[in-house]
Amino acid sequence: MEHNPLLSFEDGLEVTYSDLKKHEDGRVFITIYFEKPNQKGYFDSAQINFPGSDFEQVKGFTEEDLKTFRQYIDRSGHTALEFSKEEAYA
């Protein structure tokens, strides 16, 4: 499973997305990953399936962080999904 770059921020936050995946009913989706180095020498992380999901495997991020990440998804999730579709069907 490849992680494709989507967004990078000066504070170290990296947002990546997966290759195209399919639900059992045939609907397509991607997983969007958020990762940022923390002061303990590890990474805070979270992921969400797009479209239509809640955050999963959240480690180190606050609810406020997740609200901000949801805004990033609202603005960029469809673009990442289209990129994955183009790559899958190329």
Sequence and secondary structure as in RCSB ss.txt:
>XXXX:A:sequence
MEHNPLLSFEDGLEVTYSDLKKHEDGRVFITIYFEKPNQKGYFDSAQINFPGSDFEQVKGFTEEDLKTFRQYIDR
SGHTALEFSKEEAYA
>XXXX:A:secstr
   EEEEE TTS EEEE   EE TTS EEEEEEEEEE TTSSEEEEEEEESS   EEEES  HHHHHHHHHHHHH
HHHHHHHHHHHHHH 
